[in-house]
Amino acid sequence: MKLVAAFALFSDLYVAVRVAFWPTVIDIYRNPASIFSISRTFMTHVWSVFAAPTDENGRLVKRSLLLPHATGTVLDIGAGFGHTIQYLDCSKVNRYVALEPNLQMHSGIRQRAERVGFRESDGSLVILSCGAEDTLDILKALDGPYPVDTITSVLTLCSIPSPERVIASLVRDILKPGGQILFYEHVLSPRADVAWWQRFWTPLWSFFLDGCRLDCPTHLHIGEMKYVDDDGKEFGMWDEGESWGKPGESEENLWWHQAGRFVKHVR
Ligand SMILES: C[S@@+](CC[C@H](N)C(=O)[O-])C[C@H]1O[C@@H](n2cnc3c(N)ncnc32)[C@H](O)[C@@H]1O
């Protein structure tokens, strides 16, 4: 791996510190308790600047992934400022549920959702401030068993502790049989040299960026997911599914992306 690619993280970290350092200091000055969630505060300021260019960068993949496939009730885990909303076809999506534990991002979600007609007043927009790991709270907030037709995750599973367990629980308990998960994530590279650098940088990167890890094999966790039937037999979770890369992306990118669509088994 070229050293310039291995050390690319520094230029991103430098820009992140430049845009978010002083706003974070000001937040802590105004609300000293925010020192206890300093990484989250820092990430809020980073993402308020980076969300739009990052969205632009993944636009083609996200459009072809989300626009034709997202239907019914969509649960968007880690909705951020709501950039995924623009890829939803409102004639096929009747409810957008944004799961976003960072309360400072909720107004952005609300604005983007209302722009395309999702409103809290008529129930077509639901904003939940729990984390993806809080399956019971999500079930309580939505109605009935298996309330979700589509789970979307855009650049979020890297920030969730124990993502393999969390996504399995969301798929098992919340996603309808025949429902789908659509994801676009940066993941662990299949190249050993790139993966080495991803593991090396992860402690530093996740310290600044609210737990975001470079070394999550999210696409493999999802693709290999199993369920166990009443007789204790193990089956693949999916009726169909595949994951694919971002066209034109360098193999040496520390943020190596995979998109995927998997359809839950109908028992
Ligand atoms: C890199 S941002 C991506 C946001 C958005 N999906 C986008 O594409 O702009 C990751 C998001 O995951 C959220 N997040 C962090 N931990 C989470 C958790 N445990 N459950 C759900 N979301 C979480 C963060 O607050 C942040 O908004």
The ligand as a Gaussian input file, in Angstrom:
#p B3LYP/6-31G(d) Opt

LIG

0 1
 C      -21.450000       9.279000       9.820000
 S      -23.000000       9.661000      10.445000
 C      -24.067000       9.211000       9.073000
 C      -25.365000       9.947000       9.113000
 C      -26.311000       9.726000       7.927000
 N      -26.687000       8.343000       7.784000
 C      -25.745000      10.288000       6.649000
 O      -25.549000       9.526000       5.697000
 O      -25.506000      11.496000       6.601000
 C      -23.320000       8.349000      11.614000
 C      -24.567000       8.566000      12.423000
 O      -24.796000       7.440000      13.282000
 C      -25.329000       7.936000      14.492000
 N      -25.150000       6.931000      15.558000
 C      -24.101000       6.791000      16.394000
 N      -24.333000       5.792000      17.266000
 C      -25.554000       5.281000      16.967000
 C      -26.367000       4.234000      17.524000
 N      -25.935000       3.506000      18.547000
 N      -27.572000       4.004000      16.956000
 C      -28.004000       4.730000      15.903000
 N      -27.277000       5.734000      15.340000
 C      -26.078000       5.996000      15.871000
 C      -24.563000       9.208000      14.734000
 O      -25.201000      10.066000      15.654000
 C      -24.481000       9.787000      13.322000
 O      -25.556000      10.626000      13.042000

